[in-house]
């Protein structure tokens, strides 16, 4: 069993095996993953349990995502919306979904990713939705900051947190702005809240060096409670002007110059 100070939100890992996975999908796990017979096709899977995977309230431990890195690599998920800042503001219009991880290669070439109705073999049986995302070397922390500022406050350079008021106020953090009694109780999130976003998460393959396609591991729904950048001395410079945006305690381990945002996973 994991402890938060040693393994973060990971509470347990369990290896399981399927002795009959000829169909390509492990679906009949047994409890003997460390001792499987020879001469048969096996599948293995790791089950992971997370502490506070979904937020029960605004007081739960926040989760952080890195959006850009010093090499300026970031995701590009809409061929018709140019630039990371505008994509943060408007979201990505093409429908994306998790990769099946059954094709070789896993993703089309960058110039063929958004070819309709599909990018050809071996993807035509599993496409659409789009199951990969572009990683480009055309983004910076400044661009990401401008996008978040515009999405939340319609001001790219000098945003102000909206004044606290009864009921929902767009841009304000949920701890003070989402309910008339100033108390967030899941699932009472306003449907127009710009802090609710859908995020494609990636496998451990990461973003690579940019200008390539990367398979999507999952799509998560996320409430953004703060954002900022890692300074040269490893400290975090918070750029969300609203109160109540306390970041995770371990962000300083990230690379200097990275742009990060944090908040809560929500169903």
Secondary structure, DSSP 8 states (H G I E B T S, - for coil): ---HHHHTTEEEEEEEEES--TTSS--SEES-TT---SSS--EEEEEEEETTSS-SSTTS--EEEEEE-TT--EEE--TTS-SHHHHHHH---S-B----S-SSSSS--GGGTT-SS---TTSTTS-SSB-EEEEES---HHHHHHHHHHHHHS-SSS-------SS--TTS-HHHHSSTTS---TT---TT-TTEEEEEEE-TT--TTSSEEEEEEEEEEEEEEEEEEE-TTS-EEE---SSS----TTGGGS-TT-EEEEEEEE-
